[in-house]
Amino acid sequence: MAALPPLPYDEWEEAKLQLHLVAQIVGKVSLGLSHPWEHWWHVTFSVSPRGVRTGPMPYEGGFVKLELDLVDHVVVVTTNTGERRTLPLDVPLRDFYRELTSLLAELGVTVEIQPRAYKMDADDVFSESARDAYDREAVERYHQVLLFSADVLEEHGGRFGGKSSRVMLFWHSLDLSLVRYSGGGMISSGFWPGDKRVRMPAYSSYVWPVPAGLREQPVRPEAASWSSDPESALVLLPYDAVREADDPRGTLLEFLQSSYEAGARASGWDVEGLGASPPE
């Protein structure tokens, strides 16, 4: 595997914000078209070799899928009737929004969305925003990190025998996530590229509800640490600690397993019983 790329938050903060807003526009199309599932799983993206994508979404004329192609830096709109259209990502946000909504209407895809940013570090109105900070090189590095992270999370997920989500990208937070469940509790593990509060890319794990004694549980590797908030159930591992490790994959798997075990044992889960058996 090629070396993992650097992804310093401060160097691509504005480009990351631009990509996040573009993802929210596409995500809101999914929200308007997809059949509802629990935990909002129906509106998440999956990571693909070329970027991130929705699933097939029904509309009056058939089915449509959208993919943010982070290799060619376009959004790809395909339908089951053979249509394939593309629009560039590296344009002002208002142009992307107007062109995408126009294209969908041309294809007969009728969808209404709330045309402004949702719960993020910006409050842009999509149709009015002149924001134009897309950075191809930074986005390509982010995509490589997503591919690596999603693959390791998939391997980690396969080691669990209980109810679990698939690996999903939540567009409202740009958070790559895998969630395990037992009883009424959940343990979520994932990756996010940073924000104004945590100004670094990091891997994370958190538990809900928060069990007593959670923060007394050990987590590995040494670079992992509990949040500075004494009431928080969040444990973090800086992305750079994985990137710079002799064995990045093994380091990340160690973090995912140890943070899961910390939450599961503190919550009283049957850790041994919930281990997955390999398929026969």
N, C-alpha and C positions, 0 to 999 in steps of 0.2 A: 504493500500500500504506500502511496506517496505520502510525504510528510504533511501533517496538518498545517494549514495556513494560519498566519496571525490574523486576529480579528479585533484590534483595539477599538473599543467603543468610541473614544474621543475622535478618532480619525474618520469615522464614517457615520457619526451621529445624525447628520442631516440626511445623508443618503439612506440610512436605515429608516428614518422617519418617513421618507418618501415611499420606500418600498412597503412599509407598514400600511400607509394610507391606500396605496394601490391594492394591497391584499384585502383591506377592509371593503373596498368597492366590490371586488370580485366575491368576497365572502358574503356580502349583503345580497348579492344576486342568488347565491346558494340558499341563504336564509329565506328568501322570497319564493323559491321554487321547490325546495326539497321537502320530503315527508318528515314530520317531526319524530325525533327519537329522544329517549331519556338522555340526560346529561349534555344536551346540545350536540350529540355526536353527529347529527345529520348535517351540520354546517361546517364541520372541520375539513381541512385539506389533508391529503396524503402526499408524502414526499415521493417524487419520481426522479428518474435519471436526468431529467431536463429541468426540474423545478418543483413546483407544488401544484396540485390539481384538485378540483372537485370530483365527485362521482357523477354518473349520469343523472341529469335532473329532468323531470317531466315538464313539458309545456304542451300547448294545444296541438302543435304540429308533430310532436314526437319526443325526442330526448336530446338534450344539449349538455355539453361538458366544457368547462373552462380550465385552461392550464396557464399558469404563469411560467413561461419558458425562460429560465434564468441563464440559459446558454446563448440563445439568439436574442434574448431581451425583448420578447414580444408576449402578448397574451394570445393564446390560440383558442379559437371558438370552433368546436366541431359539433355536428349533429348526426343522428342516425340516418338522415336522408342524403348524406354525402357532402354536406356543406363543410368547408374549412376556411376560416377567415383569420387573419392576424392583424394586430395593432401594436405599434411600438410602445414600450414601457418608458423609454427615456424622453418623455415630453412633459410639459407642464401638467400638473394634476388635473386642472379643469379640462384640458384638451383630452386627456385619457378618459375622464368620466363621460364627457359629451360624446366622444367617438364610440365608446363601448355601448352606451345606452342607445345610440343611434343604430349601431350595428345589430344589437339584439332586436330592436324594433323591426329592422329590415328583414330579419330572419323569422319574424312572427313570434318572438319570445316576449311575452308581456309580463313585466315584473315591476313592482313598486318597491323602492328602498328609501330608507331615511338617508338623505344626501349629505351627511356630515360625519366627522370622525366620532368614534365611540370609545370612551374611557381610555384615552391615551394622552401622550405628551403634546397633543395639538388639538385644536378645535376647528379645523378647517371645514368650510362648506365646499364640498367637492366641485360644484359647478362654478365656483368663484375663485378657487385657490390658484394663484400663480406659482406655487411652490414647484421648483424645478431643480432638484438636487440628486437625481438618479446617478449612481456611479457604477458603471458596468464591472469594473475590476473588483470593487468591494462586494458587490452582489454575487459575483462568481465565487469569491472566497467564502461568503456566507453559505452558498449552496453546497460547497464541498463539506463544510462543517455539518450542515443538515444531513447530508447523505451518510456521513460517518456516524453521527449521533443517532439517527433513525435506525440504522442497521444494528448498532450495539443495543439500543433499547429493544429492538425486536428479539435479539438473542436473549436478553434479560427476561423479556416477557414470556418466552417459551419455557422458562424454568418454573413457572407458576401453574398450579393445577386448579386454582379457583377462578371466580369470575374476573375478567380483565377486559379492558379496552384494547383496541389496536393502537399503534403509534399514530398520533394525530397532531396536526398543527392547528392550534386555535388562533384564528386570524384576529380576534379582538385584542389579543395580547402578544401575538407572534411567539407563542409559547408551544414548543414541541413537548408532547406529553404522553405518558403511559400510566394508566391508573389500574390498581389492583383493589379488589373489594373482598371483605369478609364480614358477615353479620351486617351491622349498620355502619361499619367503618370503611375508610379508604386510605390508600397510600399512593400518592402521585409522585412520579419521577419524571424528570425532563431536562430540557435545555432552553435557555432563552438568551438573546444576544445582548441584553443589558437595557437599561433605561435610565432616566434621570436620578432615580433613587439608588440603584445598584449599577454603577457605571463601569461594568465589565461583563463580558459574556461568562456564563456560569452554568453548571449542572446543578440540579436541585432535587430535593425530596421533601415532602411534607405529609403530615398525618392529620386526618380528621375523623372523629373528634380528637382533641389533644389529650392523650392519656397522661396520668400522673407518672412522674419519673422519666419521661421521654428524654429530656436533655441530659440525663445522667448516663444514657446508653452510649457506648463507644461507637464511633464511626471511623471509617478508613477511606482513603489513605490519610497521612498526616496533614495534608493541606486542606482537608475537609473540616468544616467548623459549623457550629450552630449559629443561627442569627444572633446579632447583638441584642435583639429584643428578648428579654427573659421570659416573656409569655409566648414566644413564637415557637411553632413546630417545624420551622424551616431549617434545613441544613444545606449548605452550599459547598460546591467544589469549583474553584476557578477553572475556566476553560484552559488557561495557560498551563495549569498544573497537569492537565491531561496531554496537551499538545507537546509539552517539553519532556514528558516521561519517556523512559526507554521503551516502555510497552504501553502506548496510549490506550489501546483497546482493553488490555488487562487492567489498567488503572481505573478506567471508567467502570468496567464490570465490577471491580472490587468496591467502588463507591456505591453503585446501584444496589449491590447485594447487602452491604453492611448497613446502609441507610434503611433499606427495606426491613432487615432483621431488627434494627433498633426500634422502628415503629411497630412492627408486628409483635415483638416480644412485650413491649410496653403496653400494647393494646390487648394482650392476651390471645392473639391468634395462634392457631396450631401450625407453627412454622414448618415442622417436619411433615405433617399430614398434607399441607398445601403444596408441597413440592411436586413438580410435574414428572410423570413417567414418560419416557420416550415412546413414540408410536411404534406399534409392531407391524 
